[in-house]
C-alpha cells in the first residue's frame, strides 16, 4: 500500500492509484509478460483449410460466440500438468504452498504497519490542510514567508535562461471590497482532474461553487478512509447538508499482490431542497384517454448524470444476487472500478496536491496512456504506417469516459445519513 503519490511524478508514470487494488468480479488468469511471445507463421494461400475455418467463423457469429464462450470457460482450469506429476513431487509442491501461506501472513502484517504509518503522517499533514482551508475560505491571509516560498517554487520550474523576474507579491494587499479567500478553488481543482471533469455537469457547477473544503480521514473501527465535502450552507441553494461524506472500506485479508483489497463504499443521503435535485430531472408527458379523449399531464422524476451520484456508489453483488450474466457483471465491475479509482485519486492526489490541480500544474503529469484511442483521429498520411510498433502495450481506456452515466446508474443504492450542522 502506498501513501500519497508525488504530483511531480514522471509523465510516463502510472496514473492509477496503485493500492489497495480493486478486486475484479471475475478472476483473470495470471499473465507472464516477461516471457517471449510465441510466434505463429503467417497462413499462406495454400493453407485452404485454415482459411475455410476463418471464413466459417466470420460468416457465423453465433458459432464464433459459442467457441469463445467455450474457451473462456477453460480459463483458470488446470491443464492436468500438476496432477500428472509423481506423488513425491506433488508433495513438495504442496509444501511450497504451505511456505507461501506464511509469506501471506507477513504481507498482511506489512500492510497493516504501512496503514498505521499513513495514519501517523496524516496527523502531521492535518495542520497544513487546516491552514490551507483558512486561506481558501478567507479566514486568514498567507504570510510573506509563505508567499515567497511559493514564488520560489515557480522560479525553479521556469526556464533557467529566462532573465526577467516577476515582481514579488509578498507585500501585496487586497482592496477593502475584494472577495475573500480564493473563489471556486475546489470547483476548479476538481474540474482539472480528468475523471472528475467528466462527472461534473453545468448544473453541478452551481452547487460546487459553494464547496469550501475537501478532507480525508482514516477510519478507526475498520480499515478504510472517509472523504468529507464541506459546503457553505448559507449560500448553497441546492441542499441543506453542510457535509457530504463517503467512506471506502478494505477487506480484512490482503490480495494476491500483497496489497489491501477494496471491499465496498458507502455514500450518504443528500437533503435536496424542493425542485433542486441535481441527480434527477422532471419530465412532463401528456396522456390521452382512449374512451373519453381527455388529456392529462403526467410528471415523473428521471435520473440524470451528475457529480452528486458519487455519493450513491454501486454495491458489489452478494452471492446469489446476480445471475451469471457477463454483460451485467462487466458493467458493474467497470462502475465499481471507476468509483474506487476516483476515491483513491481524491485521497492520494487531489487532496494532498489541491493547489497544483487548481493552477493546472498537475495536468502536466497526467499519463497520456489514459487517453482512449477513440480520442484521436486517423492521419490521412499513411506513409509511416509501417513504423508502428505492434508490440507496444495497448492503451488503457480513459477512466473519465462515460463516467457520469456509469455512476449515475447507481443512484438507488443504500446510503448512510450525511452529517448536517
N, C-alpha and C positions, 0 to 999 in steps of 0.2 A: 504494500500500500504506500502511496506516495503523498507527500504534502502538496502545498500549493505550488503549481508549476511556475517557473520563471517566465515572465512575459517576454523576456529577451531571448527566447529560445531560437534556434536556427530556423530558417524558413522551410527547411526540409523536414522539420520535426513532425512528430505525430500530433495532430490537433485533438485527438480523442483523449479525454482524461483516462489515464492508464489503470487506475484502481479505484475502488474494487470493481472487478469485471462483471458486466451484466451477464446473467445466465440465460442462454437461449432456451426456447421451449422444447427444442429437439436437439439431441446430442449429435454434433457433427463429427465426422471422422478426423483423426489426427492427420495433419499434413506433414510431410517431410521435405521442405523446400530446399534443404541443404543438399539433397541428393540430385544427381544429374537427371535431366528429363529423358525418358525413353524416346527413341526416335522411331518413327513409323515411315516406311518407304511410301513414296507417292504412288497412288493407284494408277497404273498405266491403262492405256486404252485397251490393251489386250486382256485385262482382268475384267471380263464382262460380268462375271458372277457377282463381284463386289459392287459393280455399278448397278446391276439389276436390283440388288438388295437396297442400295441407297435410294434408287428411284421408287421402289415399292414403299419405302418408309415415307418418302417425301409426298407421295400421292395419297397416302393413307394415314392421316394424322391420328386416327383412333388407334391404329396398330402401333405407331411410334409412341403414343402416350402410354399404351399398355406395357411396352417394353421398358420405357423409362420408369414406370411405377415398379416394375419387377426389379430393375437394377437398384432403385432407391431402397427397396425393402431389404436388399442384401448388404447395405452399408452398415458397418459395425458388427456384422456377424463373423463368427470365427471361420477362418479358411480351412481349419482342420489340421493346421501345421502343429500347433501346440499339443493337440490330442494325439498326434502321431509319434510324438517323442517317447523314448523309453521312460519307464516309470521313475528311474533314479534321476533322470534329467528333469522330469516334471516336478519331482520333489524339490529339486534345487530352485526351480522357478517359483514354486510356492513359498520357499524360504525367502527369496528376494522380495516377494510381495510383503512378507512379514517385516522385513527391514524397511520397506517403503512406508509401512504403517507408522513406524517410529519417526520417520522423517516428516510425515504429515503432522504428527503431534508437535514437533519442534516448530514447523512452519506456523501452526496456529498460535503458539506462544510468541513467535516473532512478530506476527501481525498485531497481536494484542498489545505488545510493547510499543510498536510503532504508533498505534492508535492513542495510547496513553501519552506518548511523546508529542503527538499532534495536539492533543488537548492542552498539554503544558504550554506549548508555544502559542496556542490560541489565546490564552490568558495574557501573554506578553504583547500580542497584537492588539488586544482589546482597547487599551488607552489610545492607540494611534487611530483606530477606527472611530472612536468617540470624538477625538479631535477633528478628524475629517468631517464627521457629521455636523459638528458645531460650525465649521466654516461653510459647508454647503448650505446649511439652513440659515446662515446669517446670524447665529448666536455669538460668534467670535470672528475676529479678523486674524489672518495669518500674521505671524511676527516677521520682522525684517530678515531674521536669520533663516526662517523657513522659505521666504521668497527667494533669497539669494541662493539657497541650496537647490531650489527648483530650477532657477535660471542656469546654474552651473551644469545641471544635467542636460539642458538643451544645448548649451555650448559644446559639451562633449560630443553630442550627437551630430553637430553641424560639421560641414566640410572644414578641414584644417586650413585650407588655402583661403578661406573667406576672411578677409581682413576687417570688414565692417562689423562692429559690435553693436548690439542693441542696447538701448538705454534701459537701465535697471528700473524695475517697478517697485523696488523695496520701499521707497519713500512716498509712493503714490497714495492719495487719499480719495475716498469716494464722496461724491456730492451728497448733500443732505437729502435730496429727493430720490436718490438712486435706489434701485431694488436691492433687497437684502440677499446675501448669500449668492449662490450660483443657480439661477432659474433653470429648470428642466435638466438638471445634471443627470439624474438616473434614467430619465427617458432617453436622453442622448446616448448614454453609456450602453443601455440595453439594445438600442437600435444599431449600434456598431458591432454587435455580435451577430454572426451570420444566421444561426438557427433562430435566435430570438427575434431578429428583424422580420423573419418570415411569419412569426406568430402575431406580431403587433399590427393591428389594423388601424385605419384612420380614426375610427370611433374609439379604439382603446387609448389612443394618444391623449385624448381629452382627459381621461381619468388618470393616466400615468404622469401627467404634468404635476399632479399633486403627490407623487411618490417622493418622500423626503429621505428615506434611508432603506438600505437592504442589508440584512445581517445574517450571519450563520453562527450556530452554536451546536456543540456536540450533545447528543442525548446521554442521559445518566443511567437510566434503568435498562437500556438496551443499546447495543451497538448501532450507531447511525448518526445522522445530523439533521438539524432543522433550519429551514430558511424562513426569515421574517421580513415581510414587506410593510413598511410603516408609511401611512398616508396622512396628509393634513386633513383631518376630518372636518375642520371648519370651512374649508374651501371645496371639498370633494362633494359634488352633487350627484354622484352615481350610487354610492353605497355608504352605509353608516359605520362600517368597520374601520377602526383605526389601524388594525394589524391583521394582515392576511398571512397565514402560516402554511408550511408544507414540510412534512418530515419524511426522510428516507431511512429505511431500516435495512440492516445487513443480516444475513443468516449467521447462525452460531458457528457453523463449520466453514473452513476455508475451501476455495475452489481448487481445481486441478493444478493451476499455475501457482498456488500458494497464496493467493490474494483473497481478501474478504469478498464475499459474494452478495450482490444486491438481492434483497428479498421482495420488498414492496414499498410503495409510497402512500402516504395519507395526506389529503388536502384538507380544506376547510370550507365551511358554508359561507357564502357571501350574502350579506343582507342588502339586497338591491333596493333602491328607492323605486317608487312607482314609475313604471314605464322607462326605467333606466338600465335594465338588464342588458349588458353588452354581449352576453353569450346567447341571446335569443332575439328574434325579431318577430313582430306581429304581422301575419299575413291575413289579408281580407279577401274573402271569396264569396261570390253571390251564388245562391242555390235557388232553383225554381221547382215548385211543387207541381208534379205531373197532373194531379187531379184538379187543383184549384187555380193553377197557373200563377200563383202568387210567388213573389221572390222574397228572399231574406238574406241578410248579410251575416256571414259566419267569420269569426276571428279565431285564429289559432296561433300558438307560440311555436316557432320553428328554431331549432338550434342553428347557430352560425359560427364561423371561425372567429376566435378571439383569444388574445393572450390570457384572459382570465379563465379559460378552460384548463390552464396549467394547474389550477387548484382543484380540479376534478380528475385526478390521474387514473389511467387504466389499471385494472386489477389483474394480476396473474391468475390463470384458471386453477381451480382446485380439481382434484381427482374426480372424474365423472361429470364435471360441469359442462365441458365442451366435447362434442362428438369429434371423432377423428376426421376433421375437415382441414386439409392442409392449407386452403386459402384463408380460412378464419384464423388458424394458428399463425400463419405467416404475417397477416395483417396485425394481429395482436402483438406479436413479437416485435414488429417494427415500431409500434406505438410505445411499447414498454422501453425499448432501447432508446428511442428519441427522448422520452420523458426522463429517463435516468441520465442520459447524456447531458441534457440541459441542466439538470440539478447539479451534476458534477462540475460542469463549467461555471455555474454560479458560485459554487463552493471554492473551487481551486483557481479560477482565473478572473472572473468578473469582479467579485467582491474584493479580493486582495489587490487587484490592479485596476480599480474602477476609474482612476484618473487617466490611465492610458487608453481605456475604452472611450472615455469622454472626449479626449483630444484626438482620437483616431490613431494614435501611435500603435495600438495593439493590432490594427489591421495590417501593419507591415509584416507581421509574423504569422498571419493566417496561412495555413497549409494549402497550397494550390491544389494538392491532390484531393481536397474536399469538394472541388468543383466537379459537377457531373459532366459527362461527355456531351449531354444534351445542351449544355450552356454554350457550346462552341459550334460554329458553322463550318462546313467543309470549305476549304480554299479551292477556288476554281483551278488553280495551278497544281497539277498532279505530277510535276516533274520530280519532286522529291519523295514520291510515294515509296520508292524502293529503299529509302534511307530509314524508314520506320522500323523501330526495333520491336519485333513481335514478342520478344521475351520480357519486355518491361512489365512490371506489375500493373494490374488493372486498377483504375482509379476507384476510390471509394465513392459511393453515392453521397451527395450533399445532404447533410443532416437537416438543413433547413427546408428542403424541398417538400412541399405539401405538408409542412409541419402543422399548420393551423387545422387542416382537415383531419389529420391523424389524431391530434389531441382533442379536437372538438367532438370527435365521436364518442368520447368517454365522459360526456357531461353528466350522465346519470349515475356515476359511481358513488359508492358510500363515502361520506365525509365526516370530519370531526368539526365541532363548533370552533369558529375563529374567536380570538380574543377581541373584546371590544372595550375600549377605555374611554 
